[in-house]
Amino acid sequence: MPALDDTTRGRLLFGGDYNPEQWPEEVWLDDVRLMKKAGVNSVTLGVFSWARIEPRPGAREFDWLDRLMDLIHGNGIGVVLATPTASPPPWMGTLHPETLPRDEDGRIVWWGSRQQFAHSSPVYRRYAAALTEDLAARYGSHPALTLWHINNEYCTYDWGDEAARAFRGWLRAKYGTLEVLNEAWGTAFWSQRYDAWDEIIPPRRAQYMRNPTQVLDFKRFTSDALLECYLAERDIVNRHSPHIPVTTNFMPLWSGQDAWQWAEHEDVVSVDIYPDPRDPWAGQDNAMIGDLTRSQARGPWLVMEQAAGPVNFRGVNHPKPRGLNRLLSLQSVARGADGVCFFQWRASRQGAEKFHSGMLGHAGEEGRVFAEVKELGAELARLAPAVAGTRVTAEVAILHDWDSWWADQQEGRVSARLDHPEVVRAWHRALWEANTPTDFAHPEHDLSRYRLVLVPHLYLLTDTAVDNLLAYVAGGGTLVCGFHTGVADHDDRVRPGGMDARLRDLFGISVLHEWWPLEAEERVDCGAFYGTLWSEELTAADDAEVVAAYRGGELDGLPALLRRDRAWYFSTLPEPAALRALLTRVAHEAGVRPPPHGLPLGVEAVRRGELLFLLNHGRDAATVPLPGHYRDLLTGAAIQDVVSLGRYGVAVLEQAS
Ligand code: GLA
C-alpha cells in the first residue's frame, strides 16, 4: 500500500494550496520562480477547479492543467492533486436543485460560496465520480503527482430529502426492523413511535427538544455518508494510480467526521490547523492537533494547510508576529509532521478570502512574511535528512471519541457549559505544560502500550469500551477518569445507577447520587485546590481512597477525587495548576519517563526519533539547562550544557557523540 514516504521521498513537504486559475498565465512563471526561491517542494492543485475544468455539464477543459502540471514538474516541484468535488459549479444547482443541501429549517443552501453539495444526492455523486475518473485517467501517471487530495474539508450537513432517503437506508441497515429502532431511540417518550420507515426524517427544526438518539444517529449517518463520497473517489483514483497515496484534509478536532474511522481509509492523514495568533494557548492548540493527527496516522502525518499570516474568518484577524509561523511549523514537525503546507501560496486579489494571508502576501517578495517563509523552507530542507519518517513515542494516551462527543452535544443535558473539546483541551494542556508526551486513542483501541491512560470525559461508553478499560487496568495500566463518564450506552440510554456499574466498582464509587454542574463563576473548594465546571455527589466504597474531598456547600465532606489502586476518578475539573500537579503525580507513580529537568515555563521539549526539539513559546529569551554535548541542526552550532532560545526560538538538538 502506498504511504506518506511515497509522497515525501525523504523530504519534509513544504508548499501549499496553489490556485493558479485565479491568475493570468504570466503570473504562473513568477510563481514557480518564487516557489523555488522559497524552497517549495509541493503544491496542491485543483481544490476549487471544478468550474474551470467542467464549465458546462460534461465538458472537459484540461489544457491549462496540463500546462501547469508540466511547468511545476519541470521546476522540480511535486503536485498534490485534489479532486475538485468540494465546490460544484453553479450549473449543477441550476439544472439539478436536488444536489443542493438544506439546513435544519428546510431552507436551501445556495451556490455562490462553496461546499453546497447534498452528499447523498445520486446526481452529485455521479458528476463527482465522472470528473474524478477523467482527472485520474489523465494525471494518474503524471510524474509530478505525489499525492491525491480528495475533496476538501468534508464538513457539510444536509437535512433535505436526499439525506432523508439515505438516512432511512442507513437506519434500515443498522436496525433491520422498526421495532428495534423504536426501542433504541426510546420513542415511547413523547409519542414518537414510528410505524413506517417513510415517517422517519432527519432531525429538522421542531417545536421543542428533539429525540437525542435520532440526533446522534443522524450525526453518525452524516459522517458515514461523507465517508462514502470520499471512498467512491478514493477507489477511482486508486484504480488509475495504485502507487500514489491518498488523503483528505481534516479540520482540527471537527465534530462532523469520526476521524478515527476515516483515518483507517487514508494512506496519509492530513489536517488544516489555524490557531489564533492572539490566543495565549495557540501553541498548545497546535500541539494538541498534532498529537491527535499523529495518533490517527499512527506515525508521521501532514499539515496540509496553515496560515503564514492572518486568516480572515475570525472577527478580528491578527497577523502572526515575526517568528511565530516558524515556531508553530517546527512544533508540528516536532510532533511528527513530515510536512508543513499552507493555505495558500499566493494571496488572492479577489473573492471572499482576499484578506487571508498567503505564503506570498500582497506585499510580494519584499514582504516580511515571504522572507520568513523562505527561511523556513531552507530550515526544513536542512532538517529533513534527520527527521523525515522518524517517530514520536508517548507513554500516555488521552481517550477521545466522536460518538461520545456527539451524544454530549444534545439538547436537554445536565449542563450546556460542558463542552467536550474544552475538557479534552484542559487535560491536554496540563500534560503539555508538564512536557509529558501524549498520544490520543479511541476507547476501544488496544491501550496496553501506555503506562497511563486519561479519560477527560467520555459521556457515552460502549460495553466494549468499558471492557477495554477494565482489561487495561487489570493488565497493570493506570487509568484516570474525569467526571460524567460512562453515563450512557451506545444508544444514549442512561446506564442503571447513572454510570456503568463495573466502572463504579473499578473506581470505588458505591453510589452516584447527583450531578452538580457549576456556573461559569463558580468554584468548589476541594481542600488543596478548587474544582470548576462540574461536581458530583458520590459515596465512596469502603476500600476506596478519597484523595480529595469537597469542603463547604452541599457536597461538604463528600469525595471529589478518589481512587482504587491504579484507577482514579475526578468528579470535578481541578483548576489548571492543580490538574497539572495531579496528573504529574499520577504519571510519576505510573512510571512515565519524566521530562528534561529545569525547563523554564513556556519552553516546550519534544523528542522525535533521536532528536530533542526545544521550542520557546514566549516573547522573552529563555535559557535551558541541558547537561551534555549537542549540535543544533538548525544552526550547526555546538551546544554544551545550556541552550539559549530567543523570542519564539527553536533548537533541534542531536546528541554529540
Ligand atoms: C480551509 C480551506 C481553505 C481555506 C482556508 C482558509 O482550510 O480548506 O480552502 O478556505 O480554510 O483558512
Boltz pocket constraint, residues with backbone or C-beta under 6 A from the ligand:
constraints:
  - pocket:
      binder: B
      contacts: [[A, 152], [A, 153], [A, 272], [A, 274], [A, 305], [A, 311], [A, 312], [A, 343], [A, 353], [A, 356]]
      max_distance: 6.0
